[in-house]
Amino acid sequence: MTKEEFKKILQRYETGVADDKERELIESWYDARYNDLILKGEKSIENPAETKARVLSAIEDSLDSFSIISRR
């Protein structure tokens, strides 16, 4: 999967049209990035929508550092 393919899945997830496999993929990344942010000392935000936006942004920002994304 390329970075661009993953971004498309992320966009589908954010707009609510991702299928079950796509949701599972993003949610597994979401859990990992959320835990990373908390471990780095960032406080959890009371507003769930704001927390979700920050974590999804962190996923997109860190795509290059994850080995799941390979270049063709």
PDB file of N, H, CA, C and O in Angstrom:
ATOM      1  N   MET A   1       0.848  -1.166   0.000  1.00  0.00           N
ATOM      2  CA  MET A   1       0.000   0.000   0.000  1.00  0.00           C
ATOM      3  C   MET A   1       0.896   1.233   0.000  1.00  0.00           C
ATOM      4  O   MET A   1       1.853   1.325   0.769  1.00  0.00           O
ATOM      5  N   THR A   2       0.576   2.155  -0.857  1.00  0.00           N
ATOM      6  H   THR A   2      -0.202   2.081  -1.482  1.00  0.00           H
ATOM      7  CA  THR A   2       1.352   3.388  -0.904  1.00  0.00           C
ATOM      8  C   THR A   2       0.783   4.403   0.080  1.00  0.00           C
ATOM      9  O   THR A   2      -0.317   4.237   0.607  1.00  0.00           O
ATOM     10  N   LYS A   3       1.548   5.441   0.309  1.00  0.00           N
ATOM     11  H   LYS A   3       2.441   5.576  -0.119  1.00  0.00           H
ATOM     12  CA  LYS A   3       1.101   6.528   1.185  1.00  0.00           C
ATOM     13  C   LYS A   3      -0.188   7.144   0.649  1.00  0.00           C
ATOM     14  O   LYS A   3      -1.098   7.445   1.422  1.00  0.00           O
ATOM     15  N   GLU A   4      -0.272   7.331  -0.655  1.00  0.00           N
ATOM     16  H   GLU A   4       0.467   7.086  -1.282  1.00  0.00           H
ATOM     17  CA  GLU A   4      -1.468   7.931  -1.256  1.00  0.00           C
ATOM     18  C   GLU A   4      -2.686   7.024  -1.111  1.00  0.00           C
ATOM     19  O   GLU A   4      -3.793   7.505  -0.869  1.00  0.00           O
ATOM     20  N   GLU A   5      -2.489   5.722  -1.258  1.00  0.00           N
ATOM     21  H   GLU A   5      -1.590   5.331  -1.454  1.00  0.00           H
ATOM     22  CA  GLU A   5      -3.597   4.779  -1.069  1.00  0.00           C
ATOM     23  C   GLU A   5      -4.098   4.830   0.375  1.00  0.00           C
ATOM     24  O   GLU A   5      -5.302   4.809   0.629  1.00  0.00           O
ATOM     25  N   PHE A   6      -3.159   4.898   1.306  1.00  0.00           N
ATOM     26  H   PHE A   6      -2.180   4.914   1.100  1.00  0.00           H
ATOM     27  CA  PHE A   6      -3.555   4.978   2.708  1.00  0.00           C
ATOM     28  C   PHE A   6      -4.306   6.277   2.982  1.00  0.00           C
ATOM     29  O   PHE A   6      -5.297   6.278   3.712  1.00  0.00           O
ATOM     30  N   LYS A   7      -3.840   7.384   2.401  1.00  0.00           N
ATOM     31  H   LYS A   7      -3.035   7.383   1.808  1.00  0.00           H
ATOM     32  CA  LYS A   7      -4.524   8.666   2.589  1.00  0.00           C
ATOM     33  C   LYS A   7      -5.956   8.605   2.077  1.00  0.00           C
ATOM     34  O   LYS A   7      -6.855   9.190   2.681  1.00  0.00           O
ATOM     35  N   LYS A   8      -6.177   7.900   0.966  1.00  0.00           N
ATOM     36  H   LYS A   8      -5.447   7.424   0.476  1.00  0.00           H
ATOM     37  CA  LYS A   8      -7.537   7.759   0.434  1.00  0.00           C
ATOM     38  C   LYS A   8      -8.421   6.995   1.409  1.00  0.00           C
ATOM     39  O   LYS A   8      -9.582   7.348   1.615  1.00  0.00           O
ATOM     40  N   ILE A   9      -7.864   5.946   2.009  1.00  0.00           N
ATOM     41  H   ILE A   9      -6.921   5.659   1.842  1.00  0.00           H
ATOM     42  CA  ILE A   9      -8.620   5.188   3.009  1.00  0.00           C
ATOM     43  C   ILE A   9      -8.916   6.076   4.212  1.00  0.00           C
ATOM     44  O   ILE A   9     -10.026   6.055   4.745  1.00  0.00           O
ATOM     45  N   LEU A  10      -7.930   6.851   4.637  1.00  0.00           N
ATOM     46  H   LEU A  10      -7.029   6.867   4.204  1.00  0.00           H
ATOM     47  CA  LEU A  10      -8.122   7.763   5.761  1.00  0.00           C
ATOM     48  C   LEU A  10      -9.226   8.771   5.451  1.00  0.00           C
ATOM     49  O   LEU A  10     -10.057   9.064   6.311  1.00  0.00           O
ATOM     50  N   GLN A  11      -9.239   9.297   4.240  1.00  0.00           N
ATOM     51  H   GLN A  11      -8.565   9.059   3.541  1.00  0.00           H
ATOM     52  CA  GLN A  11     -10.293  10.238   3.840  1.00  0.00           C
ATOM     53  C   GLN A  11     -11.653   9.557   3.836  1.00  0.00           C
ATOM     54  O   GLN A  11     -12.643  10.147   4.271  1.00  0.00           O
ATOM     55  N   ARG A  12     -11.713   8.316   3.348  1.00  0.00           N
ATOM     56  H   ARG A  12     -10.909   7.837   2.995  1.00  0.00           H
ATOM     57  CA  ARG A  12     -12.976   7.573   3.350  1.00  0.00           C
ATOM     58  C   ARG A  12     -13.455   7.359   4.789  1.00  0.00           C
ATOM     59  O   ARG A  12     -14.648   7.458   5.073  1.00  0.00           O
ATOM     60  N   TYR A  13     -12.529   7.070   5.677  1.00  0.00           N
ATOM     61  H   TYR A  13     -11.559   6.989   5.446  1.00  0.00           H
ATOM     62  CA  TYR A  13     -12.869   6.880   7.086  1.00  0.00           C
ATOM     63  C   TYR A  13     -13.428   8.171   7.678  1.00  0.00           C
ATOM     64  O   TYR A  13     -14.451   8.162   8.363  1.00  0.00           O
ATOM     65  N   GLU A  14     -12.744   9.276   7.407  1.00  0.00           N
ATOM     66  H   GLU A  14     -11.913   9.283   6.851  1.00  0.00           H
ATOM     67  CA  GLU A  14     -13.157  10.564   7.967  1.00  0.00           C
ATOM     68  C   GLU A  14     -14.526  11.001   7.458  1.00  0.00           C
ATOM     69  O   GLU A  14     -15.249  11.702   8.164  1.00  0.00           O
ATOM     70  N   THR A  15     -14.890  10.599   6.247  1.00  0.00           N
ATOM     71  H   THR A  15     -14.302  10.029   5.673  1.00  0.00           H
ATOM     72  CA  THR A  15     -16.193  10.981   5.696  1.00  0.00           C
ATOM     73  C   THR A  15     -17.269   9.943   5.978  1.00  0.00           C
ATOM     74  O   THR A  15     -18.430  10.137   5.620  1.00  0.00           O
ATOM     75  N   GLY A  16     -16.885   8.837   6.621  1.00  0.00           N
ATOM     76  H   GLY A  16     -15.941   8.680   6.911  1.00  0.00           H
ATOM     77  CA  GLY A  16     -17.864   7.840   7.030  1.00  0.00           C
ATOM     78  C   GLY A  16     -18.259   6.839   5.957  1.00  0.00           C
ATOM     79  O   GLY A  16     -19.282   6.169   6.096  1.00  0.00           O
ATOM     80  N   VAL A  17     -17.476   6.718   4.891  1.00  0.00           N
ATOM     81  H   VAL A  17     -16.644   7.262   4.778  1.00  0.00           H
ATOM     82  CA  VAL A  17     -17.826   5.785   3.818  1.00  0.00           C
ATOM     83  C   VAL A  17     -16.863   4.599   3.710  1.00  0.00           C
ATOM     84  O   VAL A  17     -16.946   3.825   2.756  1.00  0.00           O
ATOM     85  N   ALA A  18     -15.960   4.450   4.668  1.00  0.00           N
ATOM     86  H   ALA A  18     -15.893   5.078   5.443  1.00  0.00           H
ATOM     87  CA  ALA A  18     -15.006   3.335   4.643  1.00  0.00           C
ATOM     88  C   ALA A  18     -15.731   2.020   4.901  1.00  0.00           C
ATOM     89  O   ALA A  18     -16.698   1.970   5.661  1.00  0.00           O
ATOM     90  N   ASP A  19     -15.251   0.953   4.258  1.00  0.00           N
ATOM     91  H   ASP A  19     -14.465   0.994   3.641  1.00  0.00           H
ATOM     92  CA  ASP A  19     -15.830  -0.360   4.522  1.00  0.00           C
ATOM     93  C   ASP A  19     -15.234  -0.923   5.823  1.00  0.00           C
ATOM     94  O   ASP A  19     -14.400  -0.278   6.459  1.00  0.00           O
ATOM     95  N   ASP A  20     -15.663  -2.112   6.205  1.00  0.00           N
ATOM     96  H   ASP A  20     -16.340  -2.635   5.689  1.00  0.00           H
ATOM     97  CA  ASP A  20     -15.233  -2.694   7.486  1.00  0.00           C
ATOM     98  C   ASP A  20     -13.717  -2.879   7.578  1.00  0.00           C
ATOM     99  O   ASP A  20     -13.123  -2.584   8.615  1.00  0.00           O
ATOM    100  N   LYS A  21     -13.085  -3.363   6.504  1.00  0.00           N
ATOM    101  H   LYS A  21     -13.568  -3.602   5.661  1.00  0.00           H
ATOM    102  CA  LYS A  21     -11.630  -3.571   6.519  1.00  0.00           C
ATOM    103  C   LYS A  21     -10.894  -2.246   6.650  1.00  0.00           C
ATOM    104  O   LYS A  21      -9.910  -2.142   7.382  1.00  0.00           O
ATOM    105  N   GLU A  22     -11.380  -1.232   5.934  1.00  0.00           N
ATOM    106  H   GLU A  22     -12.179  -1.317   5.340  1.00  0.00           H
ATOM    107  CA  GLU A  22     -10.747   0.082   5.997  1.00  0.00           C
ATOM    108  C   GLU A  22     -10.889   0.686   7.391  1.00  0.00           C
ATOM    109  O   GLU A  22      -9.939   1.260   7.924  1.00  0.00           O
ATOM    110  N   ARG A  23     -12.084   0.555   7.984  1.00  0.00           N
ATOM    111  H   ARG A  23     -12.856   0.089   7.551  1.00  0.00           H
ATOM    112  CA  ARG A  23     -12.307   1.063   9.343  1.00  0.00           C
ATOM    113  C   ARG A  23     -11.392   0.359  10.337  1.00  0.00           C
ATOM    114  O   ARG A  23     -10.813   0.997  11.217  1.00  0.00           O
ATOM    115  N   GLU A  24     -11.264  -0.952  10.194  1.00  0.00           N
ATOM    116  H   GLU A  24     -11.734  -1.470   9.479  1.00  0.00           H
ATOM    117  CA  GLU A  24     -10.401  -1.724  11.098  1.00  0.00           C
ATOM    118  C   GLU A  24      -8.950  -1.254  10.996  1.00  0.00           C
ATOM    119  O   GLU A  24      -8.270  -1.105  12.011  1.00  0.00           O
ATOM    120  N   LEU A  25      -8.482  -1.021   9.778  1.00  0.00           N
ATOM    121  H   LEU A  25      -9.034  -1.142   8.953  1.00  0.00           H
ATOM    122  CA  LEU A  25      -7.115  -0.549   9.566  1.00  0.00           C
ATOM    123  C   LEU A  25      -6.897   0.804  10.233  1.00  0.00           C
ATOM    124  O   LEU A  25      -5.935   0.981  10.981  1.00  0.00           O
ATOM    125  N   ILE A  26      -7.780   1.753   9.968  1.00  0.00           N
ATOM    126  H   ILE A  26      -8.561   1.610   9.360  1.00  0.00           H
ATOM    127  CA  ILE A  26      -7.625   3.095  10.529  1.00  0.00           C
ATOM    128  C   ILE A  26      -7.754   3.058  12.044  1.00  0.00           C
ATOM    129  O   ILE A  26      -6.999   3.732  12.744  1.00  0.00           O
ATOM    130  N   GLU A  27      -8.697   2.281  12.557  1.00  0.00           N
ATOM    131  H   GLU A  27      -9.310   1.733  11.988  1.00  0.00           H
ATOM    132  CA  GLU A  27      -8.882   2.227  14.009  1.00  0.00           C
ATOM    133  C   GLU A  27      -7.685   1.598  14.712  1.00  0.00           C
ATOM    134  O   GLU A  27      -7.380   1.969  15.845  1.00  0.00           O
ATOM    135  N   SER A  28      -7.003   0.660  14.071  1.00  0.00           N
ATOM    136  H   SER A  28      -7.250   0.358  13.150  1.00  0.00           H
ATOM    137  CA  SER A  28      -5.800   0.092  14.697  1.00  0.00           C
ATOM    138  C   SER A  28      -4.691   1.144  14.734  1.00  0.00           C
ATOM    139  O   SER A  28      -3.959   1.234  15.720  1.00  0.00           O
ATOM    140  N   TRP A  29      -4.562   1.933  13.678  1.00  0.00           N
ATOM    141  H   TRP A  29      -5.157   1.859  12.877  1.00  0.00           H
ATOM    142  CA  TRP A  29      -3.596   3.028  13.660  1.00  0.00           C
ATOM    143  C   TRP A  29      -4.007   4.099  14.660  1.00  0.00           C
ATOM    144  O   TRP A  29      -3.164   4.683  15.340  1.00  0.00           O
ATOM    145  N   TYR A  30      -5.302   4.350  14.741  1.00  0.00           N
ATOM    146  H   TYR A  30      -5.987   3.875  14.188  1.00  0.00           H
ATOM    147  CA  TYR A  30      -5.811   5.359  15.669  1.00  0.00           C
ATOM    148  C   TYR A  30      -5.401   5.002  17.093  1.00  0.00           C
ATOM    149  O   TYR A  30      -4.887   5.844  17.830  1.00  0.00           O
ATOM    150  N   ASP A  31      -5.632   3.750  17.474  1.00  0.00           N
ATOM    151  H   ASP A  31      -6.049   3.066  16.875  1.00  0.00           H
ATOM    152  CA  ASP A  31      -5.278   3.313  18.834  1.00  0.00           C
ATOM    153  C   ASP A  31      -3.787   3.493  19.100  1.00  0.00           C
ATOM    154  O   ASP A  31      -3.393   3.971  20.164  1.00  0.00           O
ATOM    155  N   ALA A  32      -2.969   3.111  18.135  1.00  0.00           N
ATOM    156  H   ALA A  32      -3.290   2.723  17.271  1.00  0.00           H
ATOM    157  CA  ALA A  32      -1.518   3.234  18.310  1.00  0.00           C
ATOM    158  C   ALA A  32      -1.096   4.696  18.434  1.00  0.00           C
ATOM    159  O   ALA A  32      -0.313   5.035  19.322  1.00  0.00           O
ATOM    160  N   ARG A  33      -1.593   5.554  17.573  1.00  0.00           N
ATOM    161  H   ARG A  33      -2.229   5.278  16.852  1.00  0.00           H
ATOM    162  CA  ARG A  33      -1.210   6.974  17.601  1.00  0.00           C
ATOM    163  C   ARG A  33      -1.764   7.662  18.844  1.00  0.00           C
ATOM    164  O   ARG A  33      -1.087   8.508  19.427  1.00  0.00           O
ATOM    165  N   TYR A  34      -2.976   7.318  19.261  1.00  0.00           N
ATOM    166  H   TYR A  34      -3.526   6.631  18.788  1.00  0.00           H
ATOM    167  CA  TYR A  34      -3.545   7.906  20.471  1.00  0.00           C
ATOM    168  C   TYR A  34      -2.653   7.567  21.663  1.00  0.00           C
ATOM    169  O   TYR A  34      -2.323   8.440  22.467  1.00  0.00           O
ATOM    170  N   ASN A  35      -2.268   6.304  21.772  1.00  0.00           N
ATOM    171  H   ASN A  35      -2.536   5.595  21.120  1.00  0.00           H
ATOM    172  CA  ASN A  35      -1.399   5.885  22.877  1.00  0.00           C
ATOM    173  C   ASN A  35      -0.050   6.584  22.811  1.00  0.00           C
ATOM    174  O   ASN A  35       0.496   6.970  23.845  1.00  0.00           O
ATOM    175  N   ASP A  36       0.498   6.752  21.607  1.00  0.00           N
ATOM    176  H   ASP A  36       0.055   6.438  20.767  1.00  0.00           H
ATOM    177  CA  ASP A  36       1.768   7.469  21.451  1.00  0.00           C
ATOM    178  C   ASP A  36       1.654   8.903  21.949  1.00  0.00           C
ATOM    179  O   ASP A  36       2.541   9.394  22.648  1.00  0.00           O
ATOM    180  N   LEU A  37       0.563   9.575  21.590  1.00  0.00           N
ATOM    181  H   LEU A  37      -0.158   9.176  21.022  1.00  0.00           H
ATOM    182  CA  LEU A  37       0.382  10.967  22.011  1.00  0.00           C
ATOM    183  C   LEU A  37       0.280  11.076  23.530  1.00  0.00           C
ATOM    184  O   LEU A  37       0.846  11.990  24.129  1.00  0.00           O
ATOM    185  N   ILE A  38      -0.437  10.152  24.145  1.00  0.00           N
ATOM    186  H   ILE A  38      -0.897   9.410  23.658  1.00  0.00           H
ATOM    187  CA  ILE A  38      -0.585  10.163  25.600  1.00  0.00           C
ATOM    188  C   ILE A  38       0.763   9.880  26.260  1.00  0.00           C
ATOM    189  O   ILE A  38       1.124  10.541  27.234  1.00  0.00           O
ATOM    190  N   LEU A  39       1.511   8.902  25.738  1.00  0.00           N
ATOM    191  H   LEU A  39       1.218   8.365  24.947  1.00  0.00           H
ATOM    192  CA  LEU A  39       2.818   8.574  26.308  1.00  0.00           C
ATOM    193  C   LEU A  39       3.810   9.723  26.169  1.00  0.00           C
ATOM    194  O   LEU A  39       4.715   9.864  26.991  1.00  0.00           O
ATOM    195  N   LYS A  40       3.648  10.539  25.141  1.00  0.00           N
ATOM    196  H   LYS A  40       2.913  10.425  24.472  1.00  0.00           H
ATOM    197  CA  LYS A  40       4.536  11.687  24.944  1.00  0.00           C
ATOM    198  C   LYS A  40       4.133  12.866  25.825  1.00  0.00           C
ATOM    199  O   LYS A  40       4.745  13.932  25.761  1.00  0.00           O
ATOM    200  N   GLY A  41       3.116  12.674  26.636  1.00  0.00           N
ATOM    201  H   GLY A  41       2.619  11.808  26.688  1.00  0.00           H
ATOM    202  CA  GLY A  41       2.747  13.710  27.583  1.00  0.00           C
ATOM    203  C   GLY A  41       1.629  14.632  27.144  1.00  0.00           C
ATOM    204  O   GLY A  41       1.272  15.557  27.872  1.00  0.00           O
ATOM    205  N   GLU A  42       1.069  14.398  25.965  1.00  0.00           N
ATOM    206  H   GLU A  42       1.360  13.646  25.373  1.00  0.00           H
ATOM    207  CA  GLU A  42      -0.054  15.226  25.551  1.00  0.00           C
ATOM    208  C   GLU A  42      -1.276  14.793  26.342  1.00  0.00           C
ATOM    209  O   GLU A  42      -1.534  13.603  26.522  1.00  0.00           O
ATOM    210  N   LYS A  43      -1.999  15.754  26.797  1.00  0.00           N
ATOM    211  H   LYS A  43      -1.789  16.721  26.651  1.00  0.00           H
ATOM    212  CA  LYS A  43      -3.181  15.455  27.589  1.00  0.00           C
ATOM    213  C   LYS A  43      -4.338  15.071  26.679  1.00  0.00           C
ATOM    214  O   LYS A  43      -4.481  15.586  25.570  1.00  0.00           O
ATOM    215  N   SER A  44      -5.144  14.168  27.168  1.00  0.00           N
ATOM    216  H   SER A  44      -5.028  13.749  28.069  1.00  0.00           H
ATOM    217  CA  SER A  44      -6.366  13.823  26.459  1.00  0.00           C
ATOM    218  C   SER A  44      -7.282  15.038  26.492  1.00  0.00           C
ATOM    219  O   SER A  44      -7.370  15.734  27.504  1.00  0.00           O
ATOM    220  N   ILE A  45      -7.941  15.278  25.414  1.00  0.00           N
ATOM    221  H   ILE A  45      -7.870  14.713  24.593  1.00  0.00           H
ATOM    222  CA  ILE A  45      -8.823  16.436  25.310  1.00  0.00           C
ATOM    223  C   ILE A  45     -10.224  15.993  25.699  1.00  0.00           C
ATOM    224  O   ILE A  45     -10.662  14.901  25.339  1.00  0.00           O
ATOM    225  N   GLU A  46     -10.917  16.840  26.430  1.00  0.00           N
ATOM    226  H   GLU A  46     -10.561  17.727  26.723  1.00  0.00           H
ATOM    227  CA  GLU A  46     -12.262  16.499  26.876  1.00  0.00           C
ATOM    228  C   GLU A  46     -13.225  16.328  25.709  1.00  0.00           C
ATOM    229  O   GLU A  46     -14.128  15.493  25.770  1.00  0.00           O
ATOM    230  N   ASN A  47     -13.046  17.103  24.656  1.00  0.00           N
ATOM    231  H   ASN A  47     -12.314  17.781  24.607  1.00  0.00           H
ATOM    232  CA  ASN A  47     -13.930  17.046  23.506  1.00  0.00           C
ATOM    233  C   ASN A  47     -13.515  15.871  22.610  1.00  0.00           C
ATOM    234  O   ASN A  47     -12.454  15.928  21.988  1.00  0.00           O
ATOM    235  N   PRO A  48     -14.330  14.808  22.530  1.00  0.00           N
ATOM    236  CA  PRO A  48     -13.952  13.637  21.729  1.00  0.00           C
ATOM    237  C   PRO A  48     -13.696  13.952  20.253  1.00  0.00           C
ATOM    238  O   PRO A  48     -12.806  13.356  19.647  1.00  0.00           O
ATOM    239  N   ALA A  49     -14.446  14.863  19.677  1.00  0.00           N
ATOM    240  H   ALA A  49     -15.169  15.347  20.170  1.00  0.00           H
ATOM    241  CA  ALA A  49     -14.250  15.212  18.264  1.00  0.00           C
ATOM    242  C   ALA A  49     -12.890  15.869  18.055  1.00  0.00           C
ATOM    243  O   ALA A  49     -12.225  15.618  17.050  1.00  0.00           O
ATOM    244  N   GLU A  50     -12.480  16.704  18.992  1.00  0.00           N
ATOM    245  H   GLU A  50     -13.020  16.908  19.808  1.00  0.00           H
ATOM    246  CA  GLU A  50     -11.175  17.361  18.884  1.00  0.00           C
ATOM    247  C   GLU A  50     -10.049  16.344  19.069  1.00  0.00           C
ATOM    248  O   GLU A  50      -9.040  16.396  18.367  1.00  0.00           O
ATOM    249  N   THR A  51     -10.222  15.432  20.005  1.00  0.00           N
ATOM    250  H   THR A  51     -11.043  15.389  20.575  1.00  0.00           H
ATOM    251  CA  THR A  51      -9.234  14.377  20.209  1.00  0.00           C
ATOM    252  C   THR A  51      -9.095  13.543  18.941  1.00  0.00           C
ATOM    253  O   THR A  51      -7.982  13.261  18.499  1.00  0.00           O
ATOM    254  N   LYS A  52     -10.225  13.148  18.356  1.00  0.00           N
ATOM    255  H   LYS A  52     -11.129  13.377  18.716  1.00  0.00           H
ATOM    256  CA  LYS A  52     -10.205  12.345  17.137  1.00  0.00           C
ATOM    257  C   LYS A  52      -9.492  13.087  16.015  1.00  0.00           C
ATOM    258  O   LYS A  52      -8.685  12.494  15.298  1.00  0.00           O
ATOM    259  N   ALA A  53      -9.777  14.364  15.855  1.00  0.00           N
ATOM    260  H   ALA A  53     -10.432  14.846  16.437  1.00  0.00           H
ATOM    261  CA  ALA A  53      -9.139  15.163  14.802  1.00  0.00           C
ATOM    262  C   ALA A  53      -7.631  15.226  15.003  1.00  0.00           C
ATOM    263  O   ALA A  53      -6.873  15.118  14.038  1.00  0.00           O
ATOM    264  N   ARG A  54      -7.189  15.398  16.242  1.00  0.00           N
ATOM    265  H   ARG A  54      -7.804  15.486  17.025  1.00  0.00           H
ATOM    266  CA  ARG A  54      -5.748  15.463  16.524  1.00  0.00           C
ATOM    267  C   ARG A  54      -5.064  14.134  16.234  1.00  0.00           C
ATOM    268  O   ARG A  54      -3.965  14.101  15.680  1.00  0.00           O
ATOM    269  N   VAL A  55      -5.716  13.044  16.610  1.00  0.00           N
ATOM    270  H   VAL A  55      -6.609  13.071  17.059  1.00  0.00           H
ATOM    271  CA  VAL A  55      -5.111  11.733  16.381  1.00  0.00           C
ATOM    272  C   VAL A  55      -5.072  11.415  14.889  1.00  0.00           C
ATOM    273  O   VAL A  55      -4.065  10.906  14.396  1.00  0.00           O
ATOM    274  N   LEU A  56      -6.150  11.706  14.162  1.00  0.00           N
ATOM    275  H   LEU A  56      -6.968  12.120  14.562  1.00  0.00           H
ATOM    276  CA  LEU A  56      -6.156  11.458  12.722  1.00  0.00           C
ATOM    277  C   LEU A  56      -5.098  12.302  12.025  1.00  0.00           C
ATOM    278  O   LEU A  56      -4.462  11.847  11.075  1.00  0.00           O
ATOM    279  N   SER A  57      -4.912  13.514  12.491  1.00  0.00           N
ATOM    280  H   SER A  57      -5.429  13.884  13.263  1.00  0.00           H
ATOM    281  CA  SER A  57      -3.867  14.374  11.940  1.00  0.00           C
ATOM    282  C   SER A  57      -2.485  13.778  12.228  1.00  0.00           C
ATOM    283  O   SER A  57      -1.600  13.814  11.373  1.00  0.00           O
ATOM    284  N   ALA A  58      -2.305  13.238  13.419  1.00  0.00           N
ATOM    285  H   ALA A  58      -3.023  13.209  14.114  1.00  0.00           H
ATOM    286  CA  ALA A  58      -1.029  12.608  13.779  1.00  0.00           C
ATOM    287  C   ALA A  58      -0.762  11.380  12.913  1.00  0.00           C
ATOM    288  O   ALA A  58       0.383  11.107  12.554  1.00  0.00           O
ATOM    289  N   ILE A  59      -1.817  10.643  12.578  1.00  0.00           N
ATOM    290  H   ILE A  59      -2.747  10.864  12.870  1.00  0.00           H
ATOM    291  CA  ILE A  59      -1.652   9.488  11.692  1.00  0.00           C
ATOM    292  C   ILE A  59      -1.121   9.958  10.346  1.00  0.00           C
ATOM    293  O   ILE A  59      -0.142   9.419   9.829  1.00  0.00           O
ATOM    294  N   GLU A  60      -1.771  10.958   9.792  1.00  0.00           N
ATOM    295  H   GLU A  60      -2.566  11.396  10.213  1.00  0.00           H
ATOM    296  CA  GLU A  60      -1.357  11.449   8.479  1.00  0.00           C
ATOM    297  C   GLU A  60       0.063  12.009   8.518  1.00  0.00           C
ATOM    298  O   GLU A  60       0.845  11.791   7.593  1.00  0.00           O
ATOM    299  N   ASP A  61       0.394  12.729   9.587  1.00  0.00           N
ATOM    300  H   ASP A  61      -0.242  12.906  10.339  1.00  0.00           H
ATOM    301  CA  ASP A  61       1.731  13.316   9.714  1.00  0.00           C
ATOM    302  C   ASP A  61       2.830  12.259   9.821  1.00  0.00           C
ATOM    303  O   ASP A  61       3.975  12.511   9.445  1.00  0.00           O
ATOM    304  N   SER A  62       2.487  11.092  10.328  1.00  0.00           N
ATOM    305  H   SER A  62       1.557  10.887  10.633  1.00  0.00           H
ATOM    306  CA  SER A  62       3.514  10.083  10.585  1.00  0.00           C
ATOM    307  C   SER A  62       3.546   8.950   9.567  1.00  0.00           C
ATOM    308  O   SER A  62       4.229   7.950   9.787  1.00  0.00           O
ATOM    309  N   LEU A  63       2.836   9.080   8.478  1.00  0.00           N
ATOM    310  H   LEU A  63       2.281   9.892   8.298  1.00  0.00           H
ATOM    311  CA  LEU A  63       2.774   7.980   7.513  1.00  0.00           C
ATOM    312  C   LEU A  63       4.144   7.528   7.028  1.00  0.00           C
ATOM    313  O   LEU A  63       4.366   6.330   6.856  1.00  0.00           O
ATOM    314  N   ASP A  64       5.051   8.444   6.807  1.00  0.00           N
ATOM    315  H   ASP A  64       4.871   9.418   6.947  1.00  0.00           H
ATOM    316  CA  ASP A  64       6.364   8.073   6.283  1.00  0.00           C
ATOM    317  C   ASP A  64       7.179   7.222   7.250  1.00  0.00           C
ATOM    318  O   ASP A  64       8.076   6.494   6.824  1.00  0.00           O
ATOM    319  N   SER A  65       6.883   7.304   8.538  1.00  0.00           N
ATOM    320  H   SER A  65       6.155   7.895   8.884  1.00  0.00           H
ATOM    321  CA  SER A  65       7.703   6.594   9.515  1.00  0.00           C
ATOM    322  C   SER A  65       7.219   5.177   9.802  1.00  0.00           C
ATOM    323  O   SER A  65       7.885   4.442  10.531  1.00  0.00           O
ATOM    324  N   PHE A  66       6.092   4.781   9.254  1.00  0.00           N
ATOM    325  H   PHE A  66       5.551   5.378   8.662  1.00  0.00           H
ATOM    326  CA  PHE A  66       5.570   3.444   9.516  1.00  0.00           C
ATOM    327  C   PHE A  66       5.926   2.497   8.384  1.00  0.00           C
ATOM    328  O   PHE A  66       5.819   2.857   7.212  1.00  0.00           O
ATOM    329  N   SER A  67       6.344   1.303   8.724  1.00  0.00           N
ATOM    330  H   SER A  67       6.431   1.010   9.677  1.00  0.00           H
ATOM    331  CA  SER A  67       6.786   0.341   7.718  1.00  0.00           C
ATOM    332  C   SER A  67       5.631  -0.274   6.938  1.00  0.00           C
ATOM    333  O   SER A  67       5.860  -0.898   5.902  1.00  0.00           O
ATOM    334  N   ILE A  68       4.390  -0.114   7.409  1.00  0.00           N
ATOM    335  H   ILE A  68       4.203   0.393   8.251  1.00  0.00           H
ATOM    336  CA  ILE A  68       3.253  -0.679   6.686  1.00  0.00           C
ATOM    337  C   ILE A  68       3.095  -0.016   5.319  1.00  0.00           C
ATOM    338  O   ILE A  68       2.560  -0.615   4.386  1.00  0.00           O
ATOM    339  N   ILE A  69       3.556   1.202   5.215  1.00  0.00           N
ATOM    340  H   ILE A  69       3.990   1.689   5.973  1.00  0.00           H
ATOM    341  CA  ILE A  69       3.455   1.929   3.957  1.00  0.00           C
ATOM    342  C   ILE A  69       4.731   1.660   3.164  1.00  0.00           C
ATOM    343  O   ILE A  69       5.832   1.983   3.610  1.00  0.00           O
ATOM    344  N   SER A  70       4.573   1.078   2.014  1.00  0.00           N
ATOM    345  H   SER A  70       3.678   0.815   1.652  1.00  0.00           H
ATOM    346  CA  SER A  70       5.748   0.812   1.184  1.00  0.00           C
ATOM    347  C   SER A  70       5.614   1.550  -0.136  1.00  0.00           C
ATOM    348  O   SER A  70       4.515   1.742  -0.656  1.00  0.00           O
ATOM    349  N   ARG A  71       6.722   1.945  -0.645  1.00  0.00           N
ATOM    350  H   ARG A  71       7.615   1.789  -0.222  1.00  0.00           H
ATOM    351  CA  ARG A  71       6.702   2.653  -1.930  1.00  0.00           C
ATOM    352  C   ARG A  71       6.808   1.644  -3.050  1.00  0.00           C
ATOM    353  O   ARG A  71       7.530   0.651  -2.954  1.00  0.00           O
ATOM    354  N   ARG A  72       6.080   1.915  -4.104  1.00  0.00           N
ATOM    355  H   ARG A  72       5.494   2.722  -4.181  1.00  0.00           H
ATOM    356  CA  ARG A  72       6.114   1.018  -5.264  1.00  0.00           C
ATOM    357  C   ARG A  72       7.221   1.394  -6.182  1.00  0.00           C
ATOM    358  O   ARG A  72       7.410   0.754  -7.216  1.00  0.00           O
TER     359      ARG A  72
END
